[in-house]
């Protein structure tokens, strides 16, 4: 059984909180989170981004990391491939462990961060809030589809960046009252906020930024590592003035579930998202 005693926040958010420390962990396995042919440097970038994104979704700043790697026989890994992603995020790698693997590559990372004045959770959304997305969705899914189809030069979806600056801003200002990073898809991740907050979330079809993809396709794109967050309507202008690239894609109402509104019709998208497998 998981024990949340003695900590401020535990299971149910993107990171645990105790004192001023945020801590999160992600594991990635070959055949589930990356293909056999994916470059190790790209895998490391994705692993670190996933963890840094969890800290950003809590409104914090990532500081330190512990890395574990299980390496299959015959695979060579350079120190540069390990170190470069940490340098790019300004995160210090302070320890970890390596071992051999009998079947495929396995990587695990524990990230340690610091909270800002405001800690973002999944449980603060209220009826009347507006729903914002930090950037367009869909491109990650398209690039992943290309890789799965056999293209050997389409690994760019591993290189998407976490929204560190935005997460830090939201944590310093308190403009947002709930937040999550998009790892499982907009519908499925929004459902975590709706469930924890006890509200109904409406995604407006006409407002979803998807860079030429259909909205339905974009909603199923996971591992985007964008931020999905709610803001009281009276603070929306302040947010847009400070962060003009974020997009309002919906609203929060009384009720439950996540719904896509199109032509005045509502479709349940609570379970629309991305399955982690190849």
Secondary structure, 3 states (H helix, E strand, C coil): CCCCCCCCECCCCCCEEECCEEEEEEEEEECCCECCCCCHHHHHHHHHHHHHHHHHHCCCEEEEEEEEEEEECCCCCCHHHHHHHHHHHCCEEEEEEEEEECCCCEEEEEEEEECCCCCCCCCCCCCCEEEEECCCCCHHHHHHHHHHCCCCCCCHHHHCCCCHHHHHHHHHHCCEEEEEECCCCHHHHHHHHHHHHCCEEEEEHHHCCCCCCCHHHHHCCCCCCCEEEEEEHHHHHHHHHHCCCCEEEEEEECCCCEEEEECCEEEECCCCCCCCCC
